[in-house]
Amino acid sequence: MTKTLKKLSHIALAIGAMAIGGTANAAVSWSLTSGNCIAGDCTNLSSPLYGNSMTFKNSSGAGANAVLTAWSNTAASSTLATAEANLYDPNGIGVRNQNTAATSGVINETTSPNHAIDNDTNTDSVLLNFGGTAVTLNSLKLGWMSGDSDVSVLAYTGAGAPTLAGKTYANIGTAGSGWTKVADLSNVGTTNAASFNTAGTYSSSYWLISAYNSAFGGALDSTKDYFKLQVVGGNLPAGGGGTGVPAPATALLMLAGLPIMASVSRRRKNKEKLAA
């Protein structure tokens, strides 16, 4: 092989190594606090606003923003409906479902601890939408709790975008719903972050974090759970929005072309000899 071809070979191998080595995901976190909220209702709302949203940037400051909405069933129905997400700095997100003090015989969602994410009579949850980026969530931290703090985590692994309105938690917990339970976390507390999905098995643009819900098939205790979600962490896909580095397949194609390049070089040399 000529010196030129050797150089090309080394370049192609280096590109392949860069592409293959570039598959490591970038670890990031989303702090669910007002200083990190860049759009939507980034405050503690004084009047009901069911179906509101908040957008949080990640710690890298680029791409994969998390759009958070709140969901819950109510006293009147097991069907899921939009709820109100509230930001309680520095403790994170709480949820008020559509039960109010004016509704006879139900829990008043405007007072503590029921303005947290809880499963007292009705179960509150937050949906995180990462805008088409398949995020591998693997940790969460609570900023506040009362009583117990069991958490259920689900990833959407179905086709298209999920629909929660009109569904029940039992629907979501059924095989074929498109939702996959990733973890039931027992008594998380507020001291440390809780880890899950450590093998990176699940990546999704949609994640549902709920006060513990046995409808998803869990078997934790029945003690009522109340908490505020402060931070979620995970990994972005390799390259994020693209790095400009050829994919491994591209590098392999380049390597596959080297014999052709060598053949062309040999033919040229032969022609030069015959012409001499």
C-alpha positions as CSV (number, residue, x, y, z in Angstrom):
1,M,0.0,0.0,0.0
2,T,1.3,3.5,-0.9
3,K,2.1,6.1,1.7
4,T,-1.0,8.0,0.5
5,L,-3.3,5.0,1.0
6,K,-1.7,4.3,4.4
7,K,-2.5,7.9,5.4
8,L,-6.1,7.5,4.2
9,S,-6.4,4.3,6.0
10,H,-5.3,5.8,9.3
11,I,-7.7,8.7,8.8
12,A,-10.6,6.4,8.2
13,L,-9.8,4.3,11.2
14,A,-9.5,7.4,13.3
15,I,-12.9,8.7,12.1
16,G,-14.4,5.3,12.9
17,A,-12.9,5.4,16.4
18,M,-14.2,8.9,17.0
19,A,-17.7,7.9,15.8
20,I,-17.8,4.7,17.9
21,G,-16.3,6.5,20.9
22,G,-18.8,9.3,20.5
23,T,-21.8,7.1,21.5
24,A,-21.4,8.0,25.2
25,N,-24.4,9.8,26.5
26,A,-24.3,13.2,28.1
27,A,-25.4,13.3,31.8
28,V,-27.7,16.2,32.6
29,S,-30.3,17.3,35.2
30,W,-33.4,19.4,35.2
31,S,-33.9,21.5,38.4
32,L,-37.6,22.1,38.8
33,T,-37.2,25.6,40.4
34,S,-38.1,29.1,39.3
35,G,-34.6,30.0,38.3
36,N,-34.5,27.2,35.9
37,C,-38.0,27.7,34.5
38,I,-37.8,29.5,31.1
39,A,-41.5,29.5,30.0
40,G,-45.0,29.0,31.2
41,D,-46.4,29.5,34.7
42,C,-43.2,29.6,36.7
43,T,-44.8,30.6,40.0
44,N,-47.1,29.3,42.8
45,L,-50.5,30.1,41.3
46,S,-53.0,31.8,43.6
47,S,-56.1,30.9,41.5
48,P,-56.9,27.6,39.7
49,L,-55.3,27.2,36.3
50,Y,-55.8,23.5,35.3
51,G,-53.8,22.3,32.4
52,N,-51.0,24.9,32.8
53,S,-47.4,24.0,31.9
54,M,-43.9,25.0,32.8
55,T,-40.7,24.6,30.7
56,F,-37.4,23.8,32.4
57,K,-33.9,23.9,30.8
58,N,-31.4,21.2,31.5
59,S,-28.0,21.7,33.2
60,S,-26.1,21.8,29.9
61,G,-28.2,24.8,28.8
62,A,-28.8,23.5,25.3
63,G,-31.7,21.5,23.9
64,A,-34.0,18.9,25.5
65,N,-36.1,21.3,27.6
66,A,-38.6,19.6,29.8
67,V,-42.2,20.7,29.4
68,L,-44.1,19.7,32.6
69,T,-47.9,19.3,32.9
70,A,-49.9,17.9,35.8
71,W,-52.6,15.2,35.8
72,S,-54.9,13.6,38.3
73,N,-58.2,11.8,38.7
74,T,-60.9,13.5,40.9
75,A,-63.5,12.5,43.4
76,A,-66.2,12.4,40.8
77,S,-64.4,10.1,38.3
78,S,-61.4,7.8,37.9
79,T,-60.8,9.4,34.5
80,L,-57.7,11.5,34.3
81,A,-58.0,15.2,33.8
82,T,-55.7,18.1,33.7
83,A,-54.5,19.4,37.1
84,E,-52.6,22.5,38.2
85,A,-48.8,22.4,38.5
86,N,-47.4,24.7,41.1
87,L,-43.8,25.7,41.8
88,Y,-42.9,25.9,45.4
89,D,-39.4,27.3,45.6
90,P,-37.0,25.8,46.5
91,N,-38.8,22.5,47.0
92,G,-40.0,21.9,43.5
93,I,-43.4,20.9,42.0
94,G,-46.6,20.2,43.7
95,V,-50.0,19.4,42.1
96,R,-53.5,20.5,42.8
97,N,-56.2,18.4,41.2
98,Q,-59.7,19.7,40.4
99,N,-61.1,18.9,43.9
100,T,-61.7,22.1,45.8
101,A,-62.9,23.2,49.2
102,A,-66.2,24.0,47.7
103,T,-66.8,20.4,46.6
104,S,-68.6,18.5,49.3
105,G,-66.9,15.4,50.8
106,V,-63.6,15.7,49.1
107,I,-60.0,16.6,50.0
108,N,-59.2,20.3,49.8
109,E,-56.3,20.4,47.3
110,T,-55.4,24.1,48.1
111,T,-54.0,23.2,51.5
112,S,-50.9,21.3,52.7
113,P,-50.1,18.5,52.4
114,N,-52.6,17.9,49.5
115,H,-51.2,20.6,47.3
116,A,-48.2,18.3,46.9
117,I,-48.0,15.4,44.5
118,D,-50.0,12.9,46.5
119,N,-52.3,9.8,46.4
120,D,-54.7,10.9,49.2
121,T,-58.0,9.7,47.7
122,N,-56.9,10.7,44.2
123,T,-53.5,10.3,42.6
124,D,-51.5,13.1,41.2
125,S,-48.8,12.8,38.5
126,V,-46.6,15.0,36.3
127,L,-45.9,14.4,32.7
128,L,-42.4,15.4,31.4
129,N,-42.3,16.0,27.6
130,F,-38.7,16.4,26.2
131,G,-39.8,17.6,22.8
132,G,-38.9,14.6,20.7
133,T,-35.5,13.9,22.4
134,A,-35.3,10.3,23.8
135,V,-34.0,11.0,27.3
136,T,-32.8,8.2,29.6
137,L,-34.1,9.4,33.0
138,N,-32.3,7.6,35.8
139,S,-32.7,9.7,39.0
140,L,-35.0,12.0,40.8
141,K,-34.8,14.1,44.0
142,L,-37.6,15.3,46.2
143,G,-37.5,18.7,47.9
144,W,-40.2,18.2,50.4
145,M,-42.3,15.3,51.8
146,S,-44.9,14.5,54.4
147,G,-45.7,11.1,55.8
148,D,-44.4,8.8,53.2
149,S,-42.8,9.4,49.8
150,D,-43.2,6.4,47.5
151,V,-42.9,7.3,43.8
152,S,-43.9,5.5,40.6
153,V,-42.0,6.2,37.3
154,L,-43.2,5.2,33.8
155,A,-41.8,5.8,30.4
156,Y,-43.8,6.0,27.2
157,T,-42.6,3.3,24.8
158,G,-45.5,3.2,22.4
159,A,-45.8,4.8,19.0
160,G,-46.6,8.5,18.4
161,A,-47.4,10.8,21.4
162,P,-49.3,9.6,24.4
163,T,-52.8,10.8,25.3
164,L,-53.7,11.0,29.0
165,A,-57.0,12.9,28.9
166,G,-59.9,10.4,29.2
167,K,-57.7,7.6,30.3
168,T,-57.6,6.0,33.7
169,Y,-54.5,4.9,35.6
170,A,-55.7,1.3,35.2
171,N,-55.7,1.9,31.4
172,I,-52.1,3.2,31.6
173,G,-51.1,0.2,33.7
174,T,-52.4,-2.3,31.1
175,A,-50.1,-4.1,28.7
176,G,-50.4,-2.6,25.3
177,S,-51.1,0.9,26.6
178,G,-47.7,2.2,25.3
179,W,-46.6,2.9,28.9
180,T,-44.0,0.9,30.7
181,K,-43.4,1.0,34.4
182,V,-39.7,1.7,35.0
183,A,-39.7,1.7,38.8
184,D,-41.6,1.9,42.1
185,L,-39.4,3.8,44.5
186,S,-40.0,3.2,48.2
187,N,-39.8,6.1,50.8
188,V,-37.5,8.3,48.7
189,G,-37.2,11.0,51.3
190,T,-35.4,14.4,50.7
191,T,-31.8,13.7,51.6
192,N,-30.5,12.0,48.5
193,A,-31.5,11.4,44.9
194,A,-33.1,8.1,44.1
195,S,-31.7,6.1,41.3
196,F,-33.6,3.9,38.8
197,N,-33.1,2.7,35.2
198,T,-29.4,2.4,36.0
199,A,-28.8,0.1,33.0
200,G,-30.2,2.7,30.7
201,T,-32.9,0.2,29.5
202,Y,-35.6,2.9,28.9
203,S,-35.3,6.1,26.8
204,S,-38.3,8.2,25.9
205,S,-39.4,11.7,25.1
206,Y,-42.3,11.2,27.6
207,W,-42.0,10.3,31.3
208,L,-44.8,10.1,33.9
209,I,-43.8,10.6,37.6
210,S,-46.6,9.8,40.0
211,A,-47.3,9.4,43.7
212,Y,-47.1,5.6,44.2
213,N,-50.0,3.9,42.3
214,S,-50.8,0.2,42.7
215,A,-52.7,0.4,39.4
216,F,-49.4,0.2,37.7
217,G,-48.8,-3.3,39.3
218,G,-46.7,-2.4,42.3
219,A,-46.8,-3.9,45.8
220,L,-45.5,-1.1,48.1
221,D,-47.3,-0.1,51.3
222,S,-50.6,1.7,51.4
223,T,-49.4,4.6,53.4
224,K,-50.4,7.9,51.8
225,D,-47.6,9.7,50.0
226,Y,-47.0,13.4,49.7
227,F,-44.0,15.0,48.0
228,K,-42.7,17.8,45.8
229,L,-40.5,16.9,42.9
230,Q,-37.3,19.0,42.9
231,V,-34.9,17.5,40.3
232,V,-34.8,14.8,37.6
233,G,-31.6,13.6,36.1
234,G,-30.6,11.4,33.2
235,N,-28.7,11.2,29.9
236,L,-29.2,12.8,26.5
237,P,-28.7,10.7,23.4
238,A,-25.2,10.8,22.0
239,G,-24.4,13.9,20.1
240,G,-27.6,15.7,21.2
241,G,-28.5,17.8,18.2
242,G,-25.7,16.3,16.1
243,T,-21.9,16.6,16.3
244,G,-20.8,16.5,12.6
245,V,-18.8,13.3,13.3
246,P,-19.6,10.5,10.8
247,A,-21.6,7.6,12.2
248,P,-19.8,4.3,12.6
249,A,-21.5,3.0,9.4
250,T,-20.1,6.0,7.5
251,A,-16.6,5.2,8.8
252,L,-17.0,1.5,7.8
253,L,-18.1,2.6,4.3
254,M,-14.9,4.7,4.0
255,L,-12.8,1.7,5.1
256,A,-14.6,-0.5,2.6
257,G,-13.6,1.9,-0.2
258,L,-9.9,1.6,0.5
259,P,-9.4,-1.5,-1.7
260,I,-11.0,0.3,-4.6
261,M,-8.7,3.2,-4.0
262,A,-5.8,0.8,-4.0
263,S,-6.9,-0.8,-7.2
264,V,-7.2,2.6,-8.9
265,S,-3.7,3.5,-7.7
266,R,-2.2,0.2,-9.1
267,R,-3.8,0.7,-12.5
268,R,-2.5,4.2,-12.7
269,K,1.1,3.0,-11.9
270,N,0.8,0.3,-14.5
271,K,-0.2,2.8,-17.2
272,E,2.7,5.0,-16.2
273,K,5.2,2.1,-16.6
274,L,3.8,1.2,-20.0
275,A,4.0,4.8,-21.2
276,A,7.6,5.1,-20.1
